[in-house]
Amino acid sequence: MACHDVIIAGAGAAGLCLGLALIRGPLRGASILIVDHAAKDRDDRTFAFWEPADAPADPLVSREWSQLQVIGDGFDHLAPLRTHRYRMIRAIDLYRAARAELGACPGVELRRAEVGAIVDGGHAASAEIDGERVEGRFIFDSRMSADRLPRTRRRVLLAQRFVGWEVEAPAPVFRPEVATLFDFRGSERARGEFFYVLPLSERRALVERVEIGTPALGDAEGRLADRLARYHGVDAPVLLRREAGESPLTDHRFRRRLGQRVMAIGIAGGRLKPSSGYAFARIRADAAAIAGSLARLGHPFGVPRESPRYRLLDAVLLQVMRRRPELLPDVFRDMFSGSPGDRVLAFLDEETPFEERLALFRGLPKGPFAAAFGRLVLTRLGLAPAA
Ligand SMILES: Cc1cc2nc3c(=O)[nH]c(=O)nc-3n(C[C@H](O)[C@H](O)[C@H](O)COP(=O)(O)OP(=O)(O)OC[C@H]3O[C@@H](n4cnc5c(N)ncnc54)[C@H](O)[C@@H]3O)c2cc1C
């Protein structure tokens, strides 16, 4: 049986970013097999993220913003960014560029096939690929499955569902310099609903409806059409592209190490930050950390551990989202109006010193957060269910 140095199951964001980090680093020239059952030839999502304004230029970034807006009924807060930029990469640009670079690298094979069971081993693991067993010294698995999610009532699991339309308006109605992270105007607060607008020009924008909670989606498309008409004055938009998805927001601890030779990556490896719903920047940082670990230690598991303090803060915020979704407008209004936008972004990136973190939390509604903390303690002790 042929043995590859690395097999990557899934050529989505995590699989491709890891493949790139490996060939740009310690495994250039190694035998790397990357397998996905999908063609990955559609612009099926937009990766928005923030990073320091002076981060090395990335040709994949198609737009950036230096002002963020949080708006709701009775408030409109604009947060100028000084040290950070909010940026976006179209999925199709990442898929194409990564596949071209990986495909041109000796030793790399991109295969369209179904990955089945992965079996760990002492010197190598093996994956069933289109029914055939293939060995790899290390296997990275980005396939998401139900068994990665919590099986205990001691953890919160919320579905963040979103539907986005990239539209062209007949007239200039969008503000290209401002990315709207949260628009709570007229939203169904009990459903944890908000809208998100990434303007691409005065006439073009990605407008997304997001809902956080356990019940099934309402009429998302109807809500989007209504929103465009009511708040942007666009009655007949041209629909250029549609994207949709569902992300698990949970305080469950995802296992990274699935065996001696198998590691989970991407959302399946817990890279989605539960309190923000963002994963892309964490996926890229993780790919770099795995490549670094392989170079330093000869194995991929030497990646940074997660901060227990931030895990706790995420878990408290999840409790608030679960029990009091109607408070989300107040929480994000207070967070952004109480601190500079750069500091909020650094906090969500888990990069603020402890005192600044406390300052951020100090401005938030105290009663519900204290109740959420109490509930969290009871839940973890098994004295109350999370859901
Ligand atoms: C519509 C949408 C918009 C998003 N926007 C943002 C955003 O703006 N910012 C942000 O930070 N995050 C965003 N996310 C969240 C996250 O960044 C993405 O979901 C990201 O693609 C996760 O990367 P991943 O590699 O973990 O999963 P995926 O990109 O989904 O990759 C997993 C891959 O595994 C393949 N696969 C699954 N099972 C098998 C199998 N049995 N055999 C072979 N292949 C298999 C799939 O085809 C897929 O290509 C968004 C998600 C969605 C769905």
The ligand as an SDF file (V2000), in Angstrom:
LIG
                    3D

 53 58  0  0  0  0  0  0  0  0999 V2000
  -21.8560   30.5320    3.4960 C   0  0  0  0  0  0  0  0  0  0  0  0
  -20.7730   30.6290    4.5380 C   0  0  0  0  0  0  0  0  0  0  0  0
  -20.1760   31.8530    4.7990 C   0  0  0  0  0  0  0  0  0  0  0  0
  -19.1580   31.9480    5.7670 C   0  0  0  0  0  0  0  0  0  0  0  0
  -18.5850   33.1670    5.9800 N   0  0  0  0  0  0  0  0  0  0  0  0
  -17.5720   33.2620    6.8740 C   0  0  0  0  0  0  0  0  0  0  0  0
  -16.9190   34.5070    7.0770 C   0  0  0  0  0  0  0  0  0  0  0  0
  -17.2750   35.5270    6.4720 O   0  0  0  0  0  0  0  0  0  0  0  0
  -15.8910   34.5650    7.9540 N   0  0  0  0  0  0  0  0  0  0  0  0
  -15.4830   33.4750    8.6630 C   0  0  0  0  0  0  0  0  0  0  0  0
  -14.5240   33.5810    9.4460 O   0  0  0  0  0  0  0  0  0  0  0  0
  -16.1080   32.2820    8.5060 N   0  0  0  0  0  0  0  0  0  0  0  0
  -17.1200   32.1500    7.6300 C   0  0  0  0  0  0  0  0  0  0  0  0
  -17.7400   30.9370    7.4610 N   0  0  0  0  0  0  0  0  0  0  0  0
  -17.3660   29.8300    8.3650 C   0  0  0  0  0  0  0  0  0  0  0  0
  -16.0880   29.0740    7.9280 C   0  0  0  0  0  0  0  0  0  0  0  0
  -15.0090   29.9540    7.7520 O   0  0  0  0  0  0  0  0  0  0  0  0
  -16.3120   28.2800    6.6540 C   0  0  0  0  0  0  0  0  0  0  0  0
  -17.3840   27.3760    6.8370 O   0  0  0  0  0  0  0  0  0  0  0  0
  -15.0720   27.4860    6.2220 C   0  0  0  0  0  0  0  0  0  0  0  0
  -15.3260   27.0330    4.9210 O   0  0  0  0  0  0  0  0  0  0  0  0
  -14.7740   26.3110    7.1580 C   0  0  0  0  0  0  0  0  0  0  0  0
  -13.6860   25.5980    6.6340 O   0  0  0  0  0  0  0  0  0  0  0  0
  -13.5560   24.0130    6.8090 P   0  0  0  0  0  0  0  0  0  0  0  0
  -12.4180   23.5770    5.9970 O   0  0  0  0  0  0  0  0  0  0  0  0
  -13.6240   23.6720    8.2340 O   0  0  0  0  0  0  0  0  0  0  0  0
  -14.9110   23.4420    6.1760 O   0  0  0  0  0  0  0  0  0  0  0  0
  -15.2810   23.4140    4.6000 P   0  0  0  0  0  0  0  0  0  0  0  0
  -14.7620   24.6210    3.9290 O   0  0  0  0  0  0  0  0  0  0  0  0
  -16.7390   23.1460    4.5550 O   0  0  0  0  0  0  0  0  0  0  0  0
  -14.4570   22.1680    4.0740 O   0  0  0  0  0  0  0  0  0  0  0  0
  -14.7740   20.8260    4.3650 C   0  0  0  0  0  0  0  0  0  0  0  0
  -14.6050   20.0660    3.0520 C   0  0  0  0  0  0  0  0  0  0  0  0
  -14.7310   18.6790    3.3050 O   0  0  0  0  0  0  0  0  0  0  0  0
  -15.3610   18.0980    2.1840 C   0  0  0  0  0  0  0  0  0  0  0  0
  -15.9220   16.8280    2.6130 N   0  0  0  0  0  0  0  0  0  0  0  0
  -16.8580   16.6240    3.5780 C   0  0  0  0  0  0  0  0  0  0  0  0
  -17.0930   15.2910    3.7110 N   0  0  0  0  0  0  0  0  0  0  0  0
  -16.2970   14.6680    2.8200 C   0  0  0  0  0  0  0  0  0  0  0  0
  -16.0810   13.3060    2.4960 C   0  0  0  0  0  0  0  0  0  0  0  0
  -16.7520   12.3340    3.1210 N   0  0  0  0  0  0  0  0  0  0  0  0
  -15.1970   13.0020    1.5280 N   0  0  0  0  0  0  0  0  0  0  0  0
  -14.5210   13.9900    0.8870 C   0  0  0  0  0  0  0  0  0  0  0  0
  -14.6650   15.2880    1.1660 N   0  0  0  0  0  0  0  0  0  0  0  0
  -15.5360   15.6280    2.1220 C   0  0  0  0  0  0  0  0  0  0  0  0
  -16.4200   19.1290    1.7850 C   0  0  0  0  0  0  0  0  0  0  0  0
  -16.8060   18.9750    0.4300 O   0  0  0  0  0  0  0  0  0  0  0  0
  -15.6650   20.4310    2.0180 C   0  0  0  0  0  0  0  0  0  0  0  0
  -15.0450   20.9180    0.8620 O   0  0  0  0  0  0  0  0  0  0  0  0
  -18.7590   30.8100    6.5040 C   0  0  0  0  0  0  0  0  0  0  0  0
  -19.3930   29.5900    6.2500 C   0  0  0  0  0  0  0  0  0  0  0  0
  -20.3820   29.4910    5.2840 C   0  0  0  0  0  0  0  0  0  0  0  0
  -21.0460   28.1440    5.0530 C   0  0  0  0  0  0  0  0  0  0  0  0
  1  2  1  0
  2  3  1  0
  2 52  2  0
  3  4  2  0
  4  5  1  0
  4 50  1  0
  5  6  2  0
  6  7  1  0
  6 13  1  0
  7  8  2  0
  7  9  1  0
  9 10  1  0
 10 11  2  0
 10 12  1  0
 12 13  2  0
 13 14  1  0
 14 15  1  0
 14 50  1  0
 15 16  1  0
 16 17  1  0
 16 18  1  0
 18 19  1  0
 18 20  1  0
 20 21  1  0
 20 22  1  0
 22 23  1  0
 23 24  1  0
 24 25  2  0
 24 26  1  0
 24 27  1  0
 27 28  1  0
 28 29  2  0
 28 30  1  0
 28 31  1  0
 31 32  1  0
 32 33  1  0
 33 34  1  0
 33 48  1  0
 34 35  1  0
 35 36  1  0
 35 46  1  0
 36 37  1  0
 36 45  1  0
 37 38  2  0
 38 39  1  0
 39 40  1  0
 39 45  2  0
 40 41  1  0
 40 42  2  0
 42 43  1  0
 43 44  2  0
 44 45  1  0
 46 47  1  0
 46 48  1  0
 48 49  1  0
 50 51  2  0
 51 52  1  0
 52 53  1  0
M  END
$$$$
